[in-house]
Amino acid sequence: MDMDQLQYFKVIAETGSLKKAAETLHVSQPAMSAMLKKFEEELNVE
C-alpha cells in the first residue's frame, strides 16, 4: 500500500464515484479501477 492508493481511495469515498474521482485526479477511469482492485487485494476485502 502506498500514499497514492490512500489518496485515490479518499477521493473515491468523497466523490462517491470512480468516474468523478478519476476526473478529479486527472487519471483514466480504467487506471482508477485497477488501483482500487489492487488496493482491495492488498487489504483482502472487496
PDB file of all heavy atoms in Angstrom:
ATOM      1  N   MET A   1       0.844  -1.165   0.000  1.00  0.00           N
ATOM      2  CA  MET A   1       0.000   0.000   0.000  1.00  0.00           C
ATOM      3  C   MET A   1       0.896   1.236   0.000  1.00  0.00           C
ATOM      4  O   MET A   1       1.892   1.279   0.700  1.00  0.00           O
ATOM      5  CB  MET A   1      -0.891  -0.025   1.243  1.00  0.00           C
ATOM      6  CG  MET A   1      -1.767   1.181   1.368  1.00  0.00           C
ATOM      7  SD  MET A   1      -2.795   1.264   2.864  1.00  0.00           S
ATOM      8  CE  MET A   1      -3.108  -0.393   3.308  1.00  0.00           C
ATOM      9  N   ASP A   2       0.498   2.223  -0.804  1.00  0.00           N
ATOM     10  CA  ASP A   2       1.272   3.452  -0.819  1.00  0.00           C
ATOM     11  C   ASP A   2       0.353   4.667  -0.651  1.00  0.00           C
ATOM     12  O   ASP A   2      -0.868   4.531  -0.616  1.00  0.00           O
ATOM     13  CB  ASP A   2       2.134   3.561  -2.084  1.00  0.00           C
ATOM     14  CG  ASP A   2       1.320   3.586  -3.360  1.00  0.00           C
ATOM     15  OD1 ASP A   2       0.198   4.116  -3.355  1.00  0.00           O
ATOM     16  OD2 ASP A   2       1.830   3.090  -4.378  1.00  0.00           O
ATOM     17  N   MET A   3       0.939   5.815  -0.542  1.00  0.00           N
ATOM     18  CA  MET A   3       0.171   7.040  -0.290  1.00  0.00           C
ATOM     19  C   MET A   3      -0.777   7.370  -1.445  1.00  0.00           C
ATOM     20  O   MET A   3      -1.861   7.896  -1.215  1.00  0.00           O
ATOM     21  CB  MET A   3       1.113   8.210  -0.010  1.00  0.00           C
ATOM     22  CG  MET A   3       1.888   8.073   1.282  1.00  0.00           C
ATOM     23  SD  MET A   3       0.824   7.860   2.748  1.00  0.00           S
ATOM     24  CE  MET A   3       0.106   9.471   2.861  1.00  0.00           C
ATOM     25  N   ASP A   4      -0.376   7.073  -2.676  1.00  0.00           N
ATOM     26  CA  ASP A   4      -1.263   7.333  -3.812  1.00  0.00           C
ATOM     27  C   ASP A   4      -2.549   6.521  -3.686  1.00  0.00           C
ATOM     28  O   ASP A   4      -3.644   7.035  -3.937  1.00  0.00           O
ATOM     29  CB  ASP A   4      -0.573   7.018  -5.139  1.00  0.00           C
ATOM     30  CG  ASP A   4       0.483   8.037  -5.517  1.00  0.00           C
ATOM     31  OD1 ASP A   4       0.416   9.188  -5.033  1.00  0.00           O
ATOM     32  OD2 ASP A   4       1.377   7.678  -6.310  1.00  0.00           O
ATOM     33  N   GLN A   5      -2.422   5.263  -3.306  1.00  0.00           N
ATOM     34  CA  GLN A   5      -3.607   4.420  -3.140  1.00  0.00           C
ATOM     35  C   GLN A   5      -4.538   5.002  -2.077  1.00  0.00           C
ATOM     36  O   GLN A   5      -5.756   5.034  -2.267  1.00  0.00           O
ATOM     37  CB  GLN A   5      -3.221   3.000  -2.757  1.00  0.00           C
ATOM     38  CG  GLN A   5      -2.608   2.210  -3.880  1.00  0.00           C
ATOM     39  CD  GLN A   5      -2.129   0.856  -3.422  1.00  0.00           C
ATOM     40  OE1 GLN A   5      -1.488   0.735  -2.375  1.00  0.00           O
ATOM     41  NE2 GLN A   5      -2.419  -0.160  -4.204  1.00  0.00           N
ATOM     42  N   LEU A   6      -3.978   5.454  -0.983  1.00  0.00           N
ATOM     43  CA  LEU A   6      -4.805   6.041   0.075  1.00  0.00           C
ATOM     44  C   LEU A   6      -5.472   7.321  -0.394  1.00  0.00           C
ATOM     45  O   LEU A   6      -6.650   7.553  -0.108  1.00  0.00           O
ATOM     46  CB  LEU A   6      -3.957   6.307   1.319  1.00  0.00           C
ATOM     47  CG  LEU A   6      -3.467   5.071   2.060  1.00  0.00           C
ATOM     48  CD1 LEU A   6      -2.527   5.473   3.194  1.00  0.00           C
ATOM     49  CD2 LEU A   6      -4.634   4.275   2.610  1.00  0.00           C
ATOM     50  N   GLN A   7      -4.743   8.147  -1.123  1.00  0.00           N
ATOM     51  CA  GLN A   7      -5.319   9.389  -1.641  1.00  0.00           C
ATOM     52  C   GLN A   7      -6.447   9.072  -2.627  1.00  0.00           C
ATOM     53  O   GLN A   7      -7.516   9.674  -2.563  1.00  0.00           O
ATOM     54  CB  GLN A   7      -4.266  10.248  -2.325  1.00  0.00           C
ATOM     55  CG  GLN A   7      -4.853  11.531  -2.904  1.00  0.00           C
ATOM     56  CD  GLN A   7      -3.850  12.349  -3.702  1.00  0.00           C
ATOM     57  OE1 GLN A   7      -2.749  11.908  -3.960  1.00  0.00           O
ATOM     58  NE2 GLN A   7      -4.259  13.532  -4.086  1.00  0.00           N
ATOM     59  N   TYR A   8      -6.209   8.138  -3.529  1.00  0.00           N
ATOM     60  CA  TYR A   8      -7.235   7.763  -4.507  1.00  0.00           C
ATOM     61  C   TYR A   8      -8.469   7.233  -3.795  1.00  0.00           C
ATOM     62  O   TYR A   8      -9.595   7.592  -4.135  1.00  0.00           O
ATOM     63  CB  TYR A   8      -6.702   6.715  -5.482  1.00  0.00           C
ATOM     64  CG  TYR A   8      -5.755   7.234  -6.532  1.00  0.00           C
ATOM     65  CD1 TYR A   8      -5.117   8.471  -6.409  1.00  0.00           C
ATOM     66  CD2 TYR A   8      -5.472   6.478  -7.660  1.00  0.00           C
ATOM     67  CE1 TYR A   8      -4.245   8.926  -7.384  1.00  0.00           C
ATOM     68  CE2 TYR A   8      -4.597   6.935  -8.636  1.00  0.00           C
ATOM     69  CZ  TYR A   8      -3.988   8.158  -8.496  1.00  0.00           C
ATOM     70  OH  TYR A   8      -3.132   8.610  -9.461  1.00  0.00           O
ATOM     71  N   PHE A   9      -8.273   6.373  -2.816  1.00  0.00           N
ATOM     72  CA  PHE A   9      -9.398   5.813  -2.070  1.00  0.00           C
ATOM     73  C   PHE A   9     -10.186   6.921  -1.379  1.00  0.00           C
ATOM     74  O   PHE A   9     -11.412   6.924  -1.387  1.00  0.00           O
ATOM     75  CB  PHE A   9      -8.907   4.780  -1.052  1.00  0.00           C
ATOM     76  CG  PHE A   9     -10.028   4.099  -0.329  1.00  0.00           C
ATOM     77  CD1 PHE A   9     -10.777   3.118  -0.961  1.00  0.00           C
ATOM     78  CD2 PHE A   9     -10.335   4.449   0.972  1.00  0.00           C
ATOM     79  CE1 PHE A   9     -11.827   2.496  -0.293  1.00  0.00           C
ATOM     80  CE2 PHE A   9     -11.381   3.831   1.639  1.00  0.00           C
ATOM     81  CZ  PHE A   9     -12.127   2.851   1.011  1.00  0.00           C
ATOM     82  N   LYS A  10      -9.483   7.877  -0.806  1.00  0.00           N
ATOM     83  CA  LYS A  10     -10.128   9.013  -0.139  1.00  0.00           C
ATOM     84  C   LYS A  10     -10.996   9.791  -1.116  1.00  0.00           C
ATOM     85  O   LYS A  10     -12.142  10.136  -0.808  1.00  0.00           O
ATOM     86  CB  LYS A  10      -9.068   9.927   0.478  1.00  0.00           C
ATOM     87  CG  LYS A  10      -9.616  11.168   1.134  1.00  0.00           C
ATOM     88  CD  LYS A  10      -8.471  12.024   1.689  1.00  0.00           C
ATOM     89  CE  LYS A  10      -8.962  13.324   2.248  1.00  0.00           C
ATOM     90  NZ  LYS A  10      -9.101  14.362   1.243  1.00  0.00           N
ATOM     91  N   VAL A  11     -10.473  10.059  -2.306  1.00  0.00           N
ATOM     92  CA  VAL A  11     -11.223  10.824  -3.292  1.00  0.00           C
ATOM     93  C   VAL A  11     -12.418  10.015  -3.808  1.00  0.00           C
ATOM     94  O   VAL A  11     -13.497  10.573  -4.025  1.00  0.00           O
ATOM     95  CB  VAL A  11     -10.317  11.304  -4.450  1.00  0.00           C
ATOM     96  CG1 VAL A  11     -11.116  11.989  -5.533  1.00  0.00           C
ATOM     97  CG2 VAL A  11      -9.241  12.246  -3.922  1.00  0.00           C
ATOM     98  N   ILE A  12     -12.261   8.703  -3.961  1.00  0.00           N
ATOM     99  CA  ILE A  12     -13.393   7.859  -4.352  1.00  0.00           C
ATOM    100  C   ILE A  12     -14.497   7.974  -3.304  1.00  0.00           C
ATOM    101  O   ILE A  12     -15.674   8.144  -3.636  1.00  0.00           O
ATOM    102  CB  ILE A  12     -12.968   6.390  -4.530  1.00  0.00           C
ATOM    103  CG1 ILE A  12     -12.032   6.235  -5.722  1.00  0.00           C
ATOM    104  CG2 ILE A  12     -14.197   5.489  -4.691  1.00  0.00           C
ATOM    105  CD1 ILE A  12     -11.333   4.888  -5.794  1.00  0.00           C
ATOM    106  N   ALA A  13     -14.123   7.896  -2.041  1.00  0.00           N
ATOM    107  CA  ALA A  13     -15.101   7.994  -0.958  1.00  0.00           C
ATOM    108  C   ALA A  13     -15.766   9.366  -0.942  1.00  0.00           C
ATOM    109  O   ALA A  13     -16.981   9.474  -0.753  1.00  0.00           O
ATOM    110  CB  ALA A  13     -14.437   7.697   0.383  1.00  0.00           C
ATOM    111  N   GLU A  14     -14.998  10.407  -1.133  1.00  0.00           N
ATOM    112  CA  GLU A  14     -15.544  11.768  -1.103  1.00  0.00           C
ATOM    113  C   GLU A  14     -16.495  12.040  -2.264  1.00  0.00           C
ATOM    114  O   GLU A  14     -17.523  12.688  -2.080  1.00  0.00           O
ATOM    115  CB  GLU A  14     -14.413  12.798  -1.127  1.00  0.00           C
ATOM    116  CG  GLU A  14     -13.608  12.849   0.141  1.00  0.00           C
ATOM    117  CD  GLU A  14     -12.384  13.750   0.053  1.00  0.00           C
ATOM    118  OE1 GLU A  14     -11.978  14.128  -1.065  1.00  0.00           O
ATOM    119  OE2 GLU A  14     -11.838  14.075   1.123  1.00  0.00           O
ATOM    120  N   THR A  15     -16.142  11.560  -3.449  1.00  0.00           N
ATOM    121  CA  THR A  15     -16.966  11.830  -4.621  1.00  0.00           C
ATOM    122  C   THR A  15     -18.091  10.813  -4.785  1.00  0.00           C
ATOM    123  O   THR A  15     -19.085  11.099  -5.437  1.00  0.00           O
ATOM    124  CB  THR A  15     -16.122  11.833  -5.911  1.00  0.00           C
ATOM    125  OG1 THR A  15     -15.531  10.548  -6.096  1.00  0.00           O
ATOM    126  CG2 THR A  15     -15.057  12.906  -5.872  1.00  0.00           C
ATOM    127  N   GLY A  16     -17.910   9.618  -4.204  1.00  0.00           N
ATOM    128  CA  GLY A  16     -18.917   8.580  -4.328  1.00  0.00           C
ATOM    129  C   GLY A  16     -18.956   7.925  -5.693  1.00  0.00           C
ATOM    130  O   GLY A  16     -19.910   7.225  -6.016  1.00  0.00           O
ATOM    131  N   SER A  17     -17.906   8.146  -6.477  1.00  0.00           N
ATOM    132  CA  SER A  17     -17.902   7.627  -7.848  1.00  0.00           C
ATOM    133  C   SER A  17     -16.475   7.450  -8.346  1.00  0.00           C
ATOM    134  O   SER A  17     -15.640   8.347  -8.181  1.00  0.00           O
ATOM    135  CB  SER A  17     -18.634   8.628  -8.746  1.00  0.00           C
ATOM    136  OG  SER A  17     -18.363   8.431 -10.105  1.00  0.00           O
ATOM    137  N   LEU A  18     -16.224   6.298  -8.983  1.00  0.00           N
ATOM    138  CA  LEU A  18     -14.903   6.089  -9.593  1.00  0.00           C
ATOM    139  C   LEU A  18     -14.675   7.089 -10.724  1.00  0.00           C
ATOM    140  O   LEU A  18     -13.585   7.628 -10.869  1.00  0.00           O
ATOM    141  CB  LEU A  18     -14.787   4.668 -10.144  1.00  0.00           C
ATOM    142  CG  LEU A  18     -14.536   3.558  -9.152  1.00  0.00           C
ATOM    143  CD1 LEU A  18     -14.579   2.213  -9.850  1.00  0.00           C
ATOM    144  CD2 LEU A  18     -13.203   3.735  -8.467  1.00  0.00           C
ATOM    145  N   LYS A  19     -15.712   7.329 -11.519  1.00  0.00           N
ATOM    146  CA  LYS A  19     -15.585   8.239 -12.653  1.00  0.00           C
ATOM    147  C   LYS A  19     -15.248   9.658 -12.175  1.00  0.00           C
ATOM    148  O   LYS A  19     -14.338  10.300 -12.697  1.00  0.00           O
ATOM    149  CB  LYS A  19     -16.875   8.259 -13.467  1.00  0.00           C
ATOM    150  CG  LYS A  19     -16.815   9.165 -14.667  1.00  0.00           C
ATOM    151  CD  LYS A  19     -18.103   9.156 -15.463  1.00  0.00           C
ATOM    152  CE  LYS A  19     -18.005  10.134 -16.611  1.00  0.00           C
ATOM    153  NZ  LYS A  19     -19.245  10.226 -17.365  1.00  0.00           N
ATOM    154  N   LYS A  20     -15.977  10.153 -11.175  1.00  0.00           N
ATOM    155  CA  LYS A  20     -15.716  11.503 -10.661  1.00  0.00           C
ATOM    156  C   LYS A  20     -14.344  11.589  -9.997  1.00  0.00           C
ATOM    157  O   LYS A  20     -13.645  12.592 -10.133  1.00  0.00           O
ATOM    158  CB  LYS A  20     -16.802  11.915  -9.671  1.00  0.00           C
ATOM    159  CG  LYS A  20     -18.130  12.193 -10.320  1.00  0.00           C
ATOM    160  CD  LYS A  20     -19.171  12.561  -9.280  1.00  0.00           C
ATOM    161  CE  LYS A  20     -20.545  12.690  -9.898  1.00  0.00           C
ATOM    162  NZ  LYS A  20     -21.573  12.955  -8.883  1.00  0.00           N
ATOM    163  N   ALA A  21     -13.955  10.534  -9.294  1.00  0.00           N
ATOM    164  CA  ALA A  21     -12.639  10.516  -8.660  1.00  0.00           C
ATOM    165  C   ALA A  21     -11.542  10.560  -9.716  1.00  0.00           C
ATOM    166  O   ALA A  21     -10.563  11.291  -9.576  1.00  0.00           O
ATOM    167  CB  ALA A  21     -12.485   9.285  -7.774  1.00  0.00           C
ATOM    168  N   ALA A  22     -11.708   9.777 -10.777  1.00  0.00           N
ATOM    169  CA  ALA A  22     -10.723   9.768 -11.857  1.00  0.00           C
ATOM    170  C   ALA A  22     -10.610  11.150 -12.494  1.00  0.00           C
ATOM    171  O   ALA A  22      -9.511  11.629 -12.765  1.00  0.00           O
ATOM    172  CB  ALA A  22     -11.102   8.724 -12.902  1.00  0.00           C
ATOM    173  N   GLU A  23     -11.743  11.789 -12.727  1.00  0.00           N
ATOM    174  CA  GLU A  23     -11.727  13.137 -13.295  1.00  0.00           C
ATOM    175  C   GLU A  23     -11.026  14.115 -12.351  1.00  0.00           C
ATOM    176  O   GLU A  23     -10.218  14.936 -12.785  1.00  0.00           O
ATOM    177  CB  GLU A  23     -13.149  13.609 -13.576  1.00  0.00           C
ATOM    178  CG  GLU A  23     -13.816  12.879 -14.721  1.00  0.00           C
ATOM    179  CD  GLU A  23     -15.298  13.191 -14.856  1.00  0.00           C
ATOM    180  OE1 GLU A  23     -15.864  13.933 -14.025  1.00  0.00           O
ATOM    181  OE2 GLU A  23     -15.908  12.664 -15.816  1.00  0.00           O
ATOM    182  N   THR A  24     -11.316  14.020 -11.074  1.00  0.00           N
ATOM    183  CA  THR A  24     -10.716  14.914 -10.076  1.00  0.00           C
ATOM    184  C   THR A  24      -9.205  14.750 -10.027  1.00  0.00           C
ATOM    185  O   THR A  24      -8.469  15.730  -9.918  1.00  0.00           O
ATOM    186  CB  THR A  24     -11.318  14.629  -8.682  1.00  0.00           C
ATOM    187  OG1 THR A  24     -12.727  14.871  -8.734  1.00  0.00           O
ATOM    188  CG2 THR A  24     -10.684  15.501  -7.611  1.00  0.00           C
ATOM    189  N   LEU A  25      -8.748  13.504 -10.120  1.00  0.00           N
ATOM    190  CA  LEU A  25      -7.318  13.208 -10.006  1.00  0.00           C
ATOM    191  C   LEU A  25      -6.597  13.203 -11.357  1.00  0.00           C
ATOM    192  O   LEU A  25      -5.398  12.946 -11.410  1.00  0.00           O
ATOM    193  CB  LEU A  25      -7.136  11.852  -9.312  1.00  0.00           C
ATOM    194  CG  LEU A  25      -7.598  11.827  -7.856  1.00  0.00           C
ATOM    195  CD1 LEU A  25      -7.687  10.404  -7.348  1.00  0.00           C
ATOM    196  CD2 LEU A  25      -6.685  12.662  -6.985  1.00  0.00           C
ATOM    197  N   HIS A  26      -7.349  13.460 -12.429  1.00  0.00           N
ATOM    198  CA  HIS A  26      -6.771  13.521 -13.778  1.00  0.00           C
ATOM    199  C   HIS A  26      -6.087  12.215 -14.174  1.00  0.00           C
ATOM    200  O   HIS A  26      -4.967  12.216 -14.672  1.00  0.00           O
ATOM    201  CB  HIS A  26      -5.802  14.706 -13.918  1.00  0.00           C
ATOM    202  CG  HIS A  26      -6.407  16.002 -13.512  1.00  0.00           C
ATOM    203  ND1 HIS A  26      -7.342  16.663 -14.277  1.00  0.00           N
ATOM    204  CD2 HIS A  26      -6.233  16.767 -12.414  1.00  0.00           C
ATOM    205  CE1 HIS A  26      -7.707  17.779 -13.667  1.00  0.00           C
ATOM    206  NE2 HIS A  26      -7.049  17.866 -12.527  1.00  0.00           N
ATOM    207  N   VAL A  27      -6.788  11.108 -13.903  1.00  0.00           N
ATOM    208  CA  VAL A  27      -6.335   9.793 -14.342  1.00  0.00           C
ATOM    209  C   VAL A  27      -7.502   9.131 -15.078  1.00  0.00           C
ATOM    210  O   VAL A  27      -8.650   9.543 -14.934  1.00  0.00           O
ATOM    211  CB  VAL A  27      -5.861   8.892 -13.174  1.00  0.00           C
ATOM    212  CG1 VAL A  27      -4.675   9.497 -12.460  1.00  0.00           C
ATOM    213  CG2 VAL A  27      -6.981   8.619 -12.199  1.00  0.00           C
ATOM    214  N   SER A  28      -7.206   8.094 -15.840  1.00  0.00           N
ATOM    215  CA  SER A  28      -8.275   7.402 -16.554  1.00  0.00           C
ATOM    216  C   SER A  28      -9.097   6.558 -15.584  1.00  0.00           C
ATOM    217  O   SER A  28      -8.598   6.115 -14.540  1.00  0.00           O
ATOM    218  CB  SER A  28      -7.694   6.528 -17.662  1.00  0.00           C
ATOM    219  OG  SER A  28      -7.001   5.434 -17.107  1.00  0.00           O
ATOM    220  N   GLN A  29     -10.342   6.332 -15.951  1.00  0.00           N
ATOM    221  CA  GLN A  29     -11.205   5.511 -15.116  1.00  0.00           C
ATOM    222  C   GLN A  29     -10.694   4.069 -15.037  1.00  0.00           C
ATOM    223  O   GLN A  29     -10.697   3.485 -13.954  1.00  0.00           O
ATOM    224  CB  GLN A  29     -12.651   5.587 -15.626  1.00  0.00           C
ATOM    225  CG  GLN A  29     -13.682   5.031 -14.662  1.00  0.00           C
ATOM    226  CD  GLN A  29     -13.881   3.543 -14.814  1.00  0.00           C
ATOM    227  OE1 GLN A  29     -13.762   2.995 -15.899  1.00  0.00           O
ATOM    228  NE2 GLN A  29     -14.166   2.872 -13.710  1.00  0.00           N
ATOM    229  N   PRO A  30     -10.190   3.482 -16.151  1.00  0.00           N
ATOM    230  CA  PRO A  30      -9.616   2.129 -16.024  1.00  0.00           C
ATOM    231  C   PRO A  30      -8.410   2.075 -15.071  1.00  0.00           C
ATOM    232  O   PRO A  30      -8.246   1.109 -14.334  1.00  0.00           O
ATOM    233  CB  PRO A  30      -9.212   1.783 -17.457  1.00  0.00           C
ATOM    234  CG  PRO A  30     -10.148   2.583 -18.309  1.00  0.00           C
ATOM    235  CD  PRO A  30     -10.315   3.882 -17.563  1.00  0.00           C
ATOM    236  N   ALA A  31      -7.590   3.113 -15.074  1.00  0.00           N
ATOM    237  CA  ALA A  31      -6.452   3.154 -14.151  1.00  0.00           C
ATOM    238  C   ALA A  31      -6.939   3.235 -12.703  1.00  0.00           C
ATOM    239  O   ALA A  31      -6.376   2.589 -11.809  1.00  0.00           O
ATOM    240  CB  ALA A  31      -5.548   4.333 -14.469  1.00  0.00           C
ATOM    241  N   MET A  32      -7.992   4.007 -12.482  1.00  0.00           N
ATOM    242  CA  MET A  32      -8.570   4.137 -11.140  1.00  0.00           C
ATOM    243  C   MET A  32      -9.141   2.782 -10.694  1.00  0.00           C
ATOM    244  O   MET A  32      -8.919   2.357  -9.559  1.00  0.00           O
ATOM    245  CB  MET A  32      -9.665   5.201 -11.143  1.00  0.00           C
ATOM    246  CG  MET A  32     -10.325   5.430  -9.805  1.00  0.00           C
ATOM    247  SD  MET A  32      -9.268   6.164  -8.553  1.00  0.00           S
ATOM    248  CE  MET A  32      -9.034   7.787  -9.222  1.00  0.00           C
ATOM    249  N   SER A  33      -9.829   2.090 -11.581  1.00  0.00           N
ATOM    250  CA  SER A  33     -10.388   0.776 -11.256  1.00  0.00           C
ATOM    251  C   SER A  33      -9.294  -0.233 -10.933  1.00  0.00           C
ATOM    252  O   SER A  33      -9.425  -1.018  -9.990  1.00  0.00           O
ATOM    253  CB  SER A  33     -11.228   0.257 -12.421  1.00  0.00           C
ATOM    254  OG  SER A  33     -12.369   1.054 -12.608  1.00  0.00           O
ATOM    255  N   ALA A  34      -8.220  -0.211 -11.701  1.00  0.00           N
ATOM    256  CA  ALA A  34      -7.103  -1.133 -11.468  1.00  0.00           C
ATOM    257  C   ALA A  34      -6.457  -0.865 -10.119  1.00  0.00           C
ATOM    258  O   ALA A  34      -6.113  -1.803  -9.386  1.00  0.00           O
ATOM    259  CB  ALA A  34      -6.076  -1.014 -12.586  1.00  0.00           C
ATOM    260  N   MET A  35      -6.289   0.411  -9.787  1.00  0.00           N
ATOM    261  CA  MET A  35      -5.701   0.762  -8.498  1.00  0.00           C
ATOM    262  C   MET A  35      -6.598   0.276  -7.366  1.00  0.00           C
ATOM    263  O   MET A  35      -6.124  -0.303  -6.383  1.00  0.00           O
ATOM    264  CB  MET A  35      -5.510   2.285  -8.406  1.00  0.00           C
ATOM    265  CG  MET A  35      -4.869   2.773  -7.118  1.00  0.00           C
ATOM    266  SD  MET A  35      -5.865   2.810  -5.584  1.00  0.00           S
ATOM    267  CE  MET A  35      -7.357   3.624  -6.086  1.00  0.00           C
ATOM    268  N   LEU A  36      -7.908   0.470  -7.511  1.00  0.00           N
ATOM    269  CA  LEU A  36      -8.834   0.051  -6.467  1.00  0.00           C
ATOM    270  C   LEU A  36      -8.814  -1.470  -6.306  1.00  0.00           C
ATOM    271  O   LEU A  36      -8.812  -1.976  -5.178  1.00  0.00           O
ATOM    272  CB  LEU A  36     -10.250   0.537  -6.780  1.00  0.00           C
ATOM    273  CG  LEU A  36     -11.317   0.211  -5.744  1.00  0.00           C
ATOM    274  CD1 LEU A  36     -10.963   0.801  -4.379  1.00  0.00           C
ATOM    275  CD2 LEU A  36     -12.665   0.718  -6.214  1.00  0.00           C
ATOM    276  N   LYS A  37      -8.768  -2.190  -7.409  1.00  0.00           N
ATOM    277  CA  LYS A  37      -8.703  -3.655  -7.348  1.00  0.00           C
ATOM    278  C   LYS A  37      -7.444  -4.100  -6.605  1.00  0.00           C
ATOM    279  O   LYS A  37      -7.489  -4.973  -5.734  1.00  0.00           O
ATOM    280  CB  LYS A  37      -8.730  -4.247  -8.748  1.00  0.00           C
ATOM    281  CG  LYS A  37      -8.672  -5.746  -8.756  1.00  0.00           C
ATOM    282  CD  LYS A  37      -8.778  -6.313 -10.152  1.00  0.00           C
ATOM    283  CE  LYS A  37      -8.437  -7.746 -10.122  1.00  0.00           C
ATOM    284  NZ  LYS A  37      -9.182  -8.738 -10.520  1.00  0.00           N
ATOM    285  N   LYS A  38      -6.295  -3.502  -6.925  1.00  0.00           N
ATOM    286  CA  LYS A  38      -5.042  -3.853  -6.252  1.00  0.00           C
ATOM    287  C   LYS A  38      -5.125  -3.524  -4.759  1.00  0.00           C
ATOM    288  O   LYS A  38      -4.686  -4.303  -3.910  1.00  0.00           O
ATOM    289  CB  LYS A  38      -3.879  -3.100  -6.887  1.00  0.00           C
ATOM    290  CG  LYS A  38      -2.538  -3.458  -6.296  1.00  0.00           C
ATOM    291  CD  LYS A  38      -1.397  -2.737  -6.986  1.00  0.00           C
ATOM    292  CE  LYS A  38      -0.077  -3.054  -6.309  1.00  0.00           C
ATOM    293  NZ  LYS A  38       1.010  -2.251  -6.791  1.00  0.00           N
ATOM    294  N   PHE A  39      -5.697  -2.371  -4.427  1.00  0.00           N
ATOM    295  CA  PHE A  39      -5.871  -1.940  -3.035  1.00  0.00           C
ATOM    296  C   PHE A  39      -6.728  -2.958  -2.282  1.00  0.00           C
ATOM    297  O   PHE A  39      -6.382  -3.365  -1.169  1.00  0.00           O
ATOM    298  CB  PHE A  39      -6.502  -0.557  -3.028  1.00  0.00           C
ATOM    299  CG  PHE A  39      -6.535   0.133  -1.692  1.00  0.00           C
ATOM    300  CD1 PHE A  39      -5.377   0.405  -0.993  1.00  0.00           C
ATOM    301  CD2 PHE A  39      -7.739   0.537  -1.146  1.00  0.00           C
ATOM    302  CE1 PHE A  39      -5.405   1.067   0.221  1.00  0.00           C
ATOM    303  CE2 PHE A  39      -7.791   1.198   0.073  1.00  0.00           C
ATOM    304  CZ  PHE A  39      -6.618   1.463   0.749  1.00  0.00           C
ATOM    305  N   GLU A  40      -7.849  -3.395  -2.892  1.00  0.00           N
ATOM    306  CA  GLU A  40      -8.714  -4.380  -2.266  1.00  0.00           C
ATOM    307  C   GLU A  40      -7.979  -5.702  -2.041  1.00  0.00           C
ATOM    308  O   GLU A  40      -8.139  -6.331  -0.995  1.00  0.00           O
ATOM    309  CB  GLU A  40      -9.954  -4.618  -3.131  1.00  0.00           C
ATOM    310  CG  GLU A  40     -10.914  -3.455  -3.145  1.00  0.00           C
ATOM    311  CD  GLU A  40     -12.060  -3.642  -4.130  1.00  0.00           C
ATOM    312  OE1 GLU A  40     -11.927  -4.428  -5.100  1.00  0.00           O
ATOM    313  OE2 GLU A  40     -13.093  -2.989  -3.953  1.00  0.00           O
ATOM    314  N   GLU A  41      -7.193  -6.123  -3.029  1.00  0.00           N
ATOM    315  CA  GLU A  41      -6.437  -7.367  -2.888  1.00  0.00           C
ATOM    316  C   GLU A  41      -5.422  -7.280  -1.757  1.00  0.00           C
ATOM    317  O   GLU A  41      -5.260  -8.239  -0.992  1.00  0.00           O
ATOM    318  CB  GLU A  41      -5.734  -7.696  -4.207  1.00  0.00           C
ATOM    319  CG  GLU A  41      -6.677  -8.145  -5.300  1.00  0.00           C
ATOM    320  CD  GLU A  41      -6.012  -8.274  -6.659  1.00  0.00           C
ATOM    321  OE1 GLU A  41      -4.808  -7.933  -6.799  1.00  0.00           O
ATOM    322  OE2 GLU A  41      -6.699  -8.731  -7.592  1.00  0.00           O
ATOM    323  N   GLU A  42      -4.759  -6.148  -1.627  1.00  0.00           N
ATOM    324  CA  GLU A  42      -3.776  -5.983  -0.553  1.00  0.00           C
ATOM    325  C   GLU A  42      -4.430  -6.033   0.821  1.00  0.00           C
ATOM    326  O   GLU A  42      -3.837  -6.522   1.772  1.00  0.00           O
ATOM    327  CB  GLU A  42      -3.021  -4.679  -0.727  1.00  0.00           C
ATOM    328  CG  GLU A  42      -2.057  -4.689  -1.898  1.00  0.00           C
ATOM    329  CD  GLU A  42      -1.324  -3.370  -2.097  1.00  0.00           C
ATOM    330  OE1 GLU A  42      -1.408  -2.485  -1.215  1.00  0.00           O
ATOM    331  OE2 GLU A  42      -0.686  -3.227  -3.141  1.00  0.00           O
ATOM    332  N   LEU A  43      -5.659  -5.510   0.905  1.00  0.00           N
ATOM    333  CA  LEU A  43      -6.372  -5.494   2.185  1.00  0.00           C
ATOM    334  C   LEU A  43      -7.240  -6.732   2.386  1.00  0.00           C
ATOM    335  O   LEU A  43      -7.843  -6.903   3.435  1.00  0.00           O
ATOM    336  CB  LEU A  43      -7.251  -4.234   2.276  1.00  0.00           C
ATOM    337  CG  LEU A  43      -6.497  -2.912   2.290  1.00  0.00           C
ATOM    338  CD1 LEU A  43      -7.473  -1.745   2.287  1.00  0.00           C
ATOM    339  CD2 LEU A  43      -5.568  -2.814   3.497  1.00  0.00           C
ATOM    340  N   ASN A  44      -7.294  -7.573   1.328  1.00  0.00           N
ATOM    341  CA  ASN A  44      -8.104  -8.791   1.363  1.00  0.00           C
ATOM    342  C   ASN A  44      -9.580  -8.492   1.633  1.00  0.00           C
ATOM    343  O   ASN A  44     -10.217  -9.131   2.479  1.00  0.00           O
ATOM    344  CB  ASN A  44      -7.550  -9.787   2.375  1.00  0.00           C
ATOM    345  CG  ASN A  44      -8.020 -11.200   2.095  1.00  0.00           C
ATOM    346  OD1 ASN A  44      -8.300 -11.561   0.960  1.00  0.00           O
ATOM    347  ND2 ASN A  44      -8.129 -11.992   3.157  1.00  0.00           N
ATOM    348  N   VAL A  45     -10.102  -7.487   0.926  1.00  0.00           N
ATOM    349  CA  VAL A  45     -11.522  -7.105   1.014  1.00  0.00           C
ATOM    350  C   VAL A  45     -12.059  -6.849  -0.392  1.00  0.00           C
ATOM    351  O   VAL A  45     -11.302  -6.693  -1.331  1.00  0.00           O
ATOM    352  CB  VAL A  45     -11.728  -5.837   1.879  1.00  0.00           C
ATOM    353  CG1 VAL A  45     -11.303  -6.069   3.305  1.00  0.00           C
ATOM    354  CG2 VAL A  45     -11.015  -4.646   1.288  1.00  0.00           C
ATOM    355  N   GLU A  46     -13.373  -6.787  -0.506  1.00  0.00           N
ATOM    356  CA  GLU A  46     -13.997  -6.414  -1.774  1.00  0.00           C
ATOM    357  C   GLU A  46     -14.644  -5.055  -1.641  1.00  0.00           C
ATOM    358  O   GLU A  46     -15.135  -4.699  -0.611  1.00  0.00           O
ATOM    359  CB  GLU A  46     -15.066  -7.433  -2.163  1.00  0.00           C
ATOM    360  CG  GLU A  46     -14.491  -8.733  -2.612  1.00  0.00           C
ATOM    361  CD  GLU A  46     -15.553  -9.674  -3.144  1.00  0.00           C
ATOM    362  OE1 GLU A  46     -16.683  -9.229  -3.395  1.00  0.00           O
ATOM    363  OE2 GLU A  46     -15.235 -10.829  -3.305  1.00  0.00           O
TER     364      GLU A  46
END
